[in-house]
Amino acid sequence: MKLQTVILASAVLAWASPSMATDPPGKPRAASSADYRVGDKLAPGPAAPGAVGVFKLTEWEALMPKGWDPMKGIDLPNFSSLRDGDPRATAALEKLKRAWDNAPAEPAMDDARIRIAGFVVPLDTQASALREFLLVPYFGACIHTPPPPANQVIHVTLASPAKNIRMMDAVWVSGRLSVAVSDTAMGTSGYRMEGLSVSPYDGQR
């Protein structure tokens, strides 16, 4: 199984059954990209007193409409039987991307004020200050695999630029969410967020 089919298989596996990354026991610390593997999601940790305020703690599943099936109507080939350049792999990848780019958002999340943990895919940096990025639910999304479904991607614009945040850093983001599609070079998002704060993920909510 060559590169193209490995990419396709990784996308499906990362979505269907991601592993949960956790910080080591003991004192909470900011996690780095070295702590994660492709497909890892962030495990919810203990509540941090005073960390939430007016923002509702939100898991990524809440951004999907109830009953929506990301694999409905997508008939994938047997990966192990395909080689790089196989037209069946190309067709499957294109079909998966089209379906996921049009994944429906959850209307109830429009205008919600939330706090959510995810991984950063930078879109705009100036002098090491991050102003705009995609927030994604698992490590490697938009980089090593096709983008997740659009309803699992948030296009974040920060009120104030954040420093020392790099590609695939794990962070907490708080802000106002809206249902709005954005097409970027790194993938399609089904939500936008006016980000009011961003901080390194330390395992705490």
C-alpha positions, -999 to +999 in steps of 0.1 A: +000+000+000+016+032-012+015+069-002-019+078-017-038+050-001-020+054+032-032+091+032-068+080+025-067+052+051-052+076+077-080+101+071-107+076+078-090+060+108-083+094+124-119+103+121-134+069+130-113+059+160-088+085+172-066+077+202-069+101+231-037+120+241-032+128+277-006+147+297+016+128+321+003+125+357+015+152+381+017+189+376-002+201+345+020+215+317+016+228+282+018+200+257+040+202+227+036+186+192+061+159+202+035+145+226+011+135+198+007+111+169-014+116+138-050+110+148-046+119+185-074+139+201-071+158+233-085+141+264-107+162+287-090+169+320-101+182+354-119+215+356-096+245+362-114+269+387-122+302+370-111+291+336-144+291+318-165+321+329-192+330+303-179+304+279-195+269+277-171+240+277-177+222+244-166+189+229-162+186+191-191+162+189-215+191+197-206+207+164-221+179+144-259+176+139-274+147+158-277+116+136-253+129+109-231+101+096-197+113+081-194+080+061-229+078+047-229+072+010-191+069+008-182+034-004-145+031+002-122+004-014-101-022+004-070-002+011-047-032+013-054-041-023-045-007-037-012+007-049-001+043-054-017+059-085-047+034-084-076+054-099-099+039-073-079+055-045-079+088-063-117+086-068-123+076-032-102+105-019-120+130-041-154+117-031-145+118+006-133+154+004-163+166-015-187+150+011-167+163+041-163+198+026-202+200+026-207+185+060-236+203+077-230+225+108-252+223+139-276+254+138-279+255+176-242+264+178-247+297+159-238+326+182-226+302+210-199+313+233-177+283+238-143+271+252-129+242+232-095+224+229-079+215+196-048+218+174-037+249+155-032+252+117-019+287+112-033+308+083-018+342+091+013+351+111+030+384+113+064+387+131+057+354+150+022+367+161-007+345+151-039+363+141-058+337+121-059+299+122-079+268+118-087+248+149-090+211+143-099+182+166-070+158+160-033+160+155-022+160+118-055+172+104-051+193+073-014+184+073-008+146+070-043+137+060-072+153+041-091+179+062-117+167+086-154+173+078-162+210+077-183+207+108-151+197+126-130+227+116-132+262+131-118+292+114-105+314+143-097+351+140-081+365+172-091+398+187-054+402+198-025+384+181-010+354+200+027+348+202+047+316+205+020+294+189+031+270+162+017+245+137-001+217+155+002+232+190-025+221+213-045+250+227-077+261+245-097+287+226-126+308+239-148+330+218-181+335+199-189+308+174-209+314+142-221+290+115-203+302+084-183+284+057-147+294+049-126+280+021-089+283+029-057+268+015-056+244+044-092+232+042-129+241+044-144+251+078-181+251+087-176+275+116-160+308+123-150+321+157-142+355+171-114+343+194-111+363+226-084+342+242-061+313+234-038+295+258-017+263+257-035+231+264-024+218+298-050+190+303-073+212+323-106+225+312 
